[in-house]
Amino acid sequence: MKIDVTLDNSFIPDKYAKYAPANYRTNDMPTTNFPVEISNTPAGTQSLSVSLIDYDAVPVCGFPWIHWLAANLPVTNIPENLRATKRGTFGTNSTWHDVQKLGHPANASINQSYIGPMPPDKTHNYTLTVFALDTKLDLQNGFFLNELRSKSMEHVLDIAILELPARAEHFV
C-alpha cells in the first residue's frame, strides 16, 4: 500500500495546520484534515484506519501528541474534511487531556476530530499511519489509541507510514 499527501514547500499546507484560515477551524483550532491519496491496497481490505501522531511533542508536553484517529474508513482516498462526510468512526485525540485535567467541556468536533499541527517551538514531524484491515473494527466514536491498536492486532493486512513536517513559523 502507498499513501501520499501533497505538501507545500515540503511542509503540511498551512490551511491544515497552525495557520489555518477561520473556515478551517473550530474554536480557533485547525480541524480540517488534509486529503490522503491511497493506492495499492491489498486484496481483502475491508476498511482503513488512520493515525497522526507528533512524537516531537515529547520534550514539549511529556508524551506523543495524538492529532487524529479514525477507523472503519472506506477503502478509498481520504478526503479533505473527512469528519464532514460522516464516514468512519472517530477516535479521541490528545485535546482530551484538556477535558480531563483542565475541566474544559468535552466537544466531539474537537476531541474526536483531526486537530492540525501547531508546533510551538520548532518544525515538528508528524507520523501519518494508514492501516489496511481485513474487517471493520468494533469501535465506537470516542475510542482511544490503545483500543485501535488492540482491536486491529489480528486484522492488519498492510501499513503505510509518512513523516510529514509542519512549521512553527509562518512564511508568506
FIRODREN-595045 format. One record per residue (C-alpha): x, y, z; residue in three letters. Coordinates in nm, 3 decimals, padded with zeros to 5 digits. Example, Ala and Ser with C-alpha at 12.3 -4.5 7.8 and 13.67 -1.06 7.14 Angstrom:
<rs>
01.230/-00.450/00.780/ala
01.367/-00.106/00.714/ser
</rs>
This chain:
<rs>
00.000/00.000/00.000/met
00.119/00.351/-00.076/lys
-00.001/00.679/00.076/ile
00.071/01.032/-00.037/asp
-00.003/01.380/00.096/val
00.052/01.690/-00.115/thr
00.291/01.920/00.068/leu
00.358/02.291/00.029/asp
00.732/02.362/00.007/asn
00.792/02.030/00.187/ser
00.551/02.110/00.475/phe
00.192/02.025/00.561/ile
-00.001/02.310/00.396/pro
-00.081/02.595/00.635/asp
-00.457/02.557/00.580/lys
-00.443/02.221/00.764/tyr
-00.213/02.337/01.044/ala
-00.119/02.621/01.277/lys
-00.201/02.898/01.028/tyr
-00.533/02.761/00.901/ala
-00.793/03.017/00.794/pro
-01.103/03.067/01.009/ala
-01.322/02.842/00.791/asn
-01.081/02.550/00.856/tyr
-01.102/02.594/01.236/arg
-01.328/02.509/01.530/thr
-01.279/02.712/01.850/asn
-00.962/02.853/01.692/asp
-00.812/02.506/01.637/met
-00.740/02.370/01.288/pro
-00.994/02.089/01.243/thr
-00.999/02.029/00.867/thr
-00.773/01.739/00.774/asn
-00.555/01.723/00.467/phe
-00.651/01.469/00.198/pro
-00.458/01.142/00.176/val
-00.414/00.959/-00.152/glu
-00.409/00.582/-00.111/ile
-00.308/00.328/-00.373/ser
-00.225/-00.040/-00.397/asn
-00.438/-00.155/-00.104/thr
-00.404/-00.529/-00.060/pro
-00.671/-00.772/-00.174/ala
-00.920/-00.840/00.101/gly
-00.904/-00.491/00.252/thr
-01.242/-00.414/00.410/gln
-01.160/-00.086/00.587/ser
-00.884/00.162/00.660/leu
-00.778/00.330/00.982/ser
-00.556/00.633/01.026/val
-00.348/00.795/01.298/ser
-00.146/01.117/01.304/leu
00.094/01.143/01.598/ile
00.352/01.407/01.691/asp
00.640/01.228/01.861/tyr
00.837/01.556/01.862/asp
00.588/01.675/02.127/ala
00.752/01.457/02.394/val
01.009/01.722/02.502/pro
00.732/01.988/02.497/val
00.447/01.816/02.684/cys
00.591/01.485/02.804/gly
00.409/01.247/02.569/phe
00.343/01.190/02.196/pro
00.051/01.413/02.092/trp
-00.231/01.232/01.910/ile
-00.371/01.463/01.643/his
-00.603/01.227/01.457/trp
-00.758/00.882/01.493/leu
-01.018/00.742/01.255/ala
-01.126/00.386/01.180/ala
-01.372/00.195/00.963/asn
-01.298/00.421/00.668/leu
-01.398/00.320/00.316/pro
-01.121/00.168/00.104/val
-01.059/00.481/-00.098/thr
-00.869/00.809/-00.073/asn
-00.927/01.002/00.249/ile
-01.090/01.333/00.155/pro
-01.025/01.676/00.300/glu
-01.251/01.732/00.599/asn
-01.327/01.362/00.649/leu
-01.542/01.425/00.957/arg
-01.791/01.626/00.749/ala
-01.853/01.316/00.532/thr
-01.975/01.126/00.842/lys
-01.796/00.820/00.702/arg
-01.598/00.629/00.961/gly
-01.557/00.608/01.335/thr
-01.364/00.888/01.504/phe
-01.121/00.844/01.790/gly
-01.016/01.070/02.074/thr
-00.717/01.297/02.021/asn
-00.488/01.446/02.285/ser
-00.708/01.751/02.341/thr
-00.893/01.510/02.571/trp
-00.615/01.598/02.815/his
-00.769/01.948/02.842/asp
-01.110/01.798/02.918/val
-00.975/01.569/03.189/gln
-00.707/01.786/03.353/lys
-00.827/02.140/03.295/leu
-01.200/02.086/03.326/gly
-01.285/02.211/02.977/his
-01.613/02.075/02.840/pro
-01.594/01.777/02.604/ala
-01.661/01.870/02.242/asn
-01.664/01.589/01.982/ala
-01.598/01.838/01.700/ser
-01.261/01.899/01.867/ile
-01.185/01.599/02.093/asn
-01.292/01.338/01.835/gln
-01.162/01.511/01.526/ser
-00.849/01.591/01.334/tyr
-00.654/01.859/01.519/ile
-00.398/02.012/01.287/gly
-00.032/02.051/01.378/pro
00.052/02.356/01.587/met
00.418/02.313/01.679/pro
00.502/02.569/01.949/pro
00.879/02.563/01.935/asp
01.021/02.446/01.601/lys
00.933/02.233/01.300/thr
00.785/01.901/01.414/his
00.748/01.581/01.213/asn
00.405/01.421/01.228/tyr
00.376/01.047/01.173/thr
00.081/00.960/00.949/leu
-00.002/00.590/00.956/thr
-00.271/00.422/00.747/val
-00.368/00.062/00.817/phe
-00.539/-00.167/00.565/ala
-00.764/-00.404/00.764/leu
-00.947/-00.724/00.671/asp
-01.259/-00.617/00.866/thr
-01.442/-00.324/01.015/lys
-01.343/-00.281/01.377/leu
-01.582/-00.297/01.671/asp
-01.518/00.061/01.782/leu
-01.746/00.348/01.877/gln
-01.685/00.721/01.829/asn
-01.453/00.838/02.104/gly
-01.228/00.529/02.102/phe
-00.871/00.570/02.223/phe
-00.543/00.475/02.053/leu
-00.494/00.169/02.275/asn
-00.836/00.036/02.164/glu
-00.749/00.093/01.798/leu
-00.424/-00.097/01.845/arg
-00.574/-00.392/02.032/ser
-00.877/-00.430/01.802/lys
-00.652/-00.410/01.493/ser
-00.392/-00.668/01.602/met
-00.523/-00.971/01.413/glu
-00.660/-00.774/01.116/his
-00.374/-00.568/00.968/val
-00.304/-00.655/00.604/leu
-00.065/-00.368/00.538/asp
00.066/-00.046/00.694/ile
00.189/00.269/00.521/ala
00.371/00.547/00.707/ile
00.469/00.901/00.609/leu
00.661/01.157/00.810/glu
00.503/01.497/00.748/leu
00.675/01.814/00.872/pro
00.483/02.121/00.991/ala
00.648/02.450/01.064/arg
00.621/02.658/01.377/ala
00.671/02.991/01.198/glu
00.451/03.134/00.927/his
00.616/03.220/00.595/phe
00.420/03.421/00.343/val
</rs>
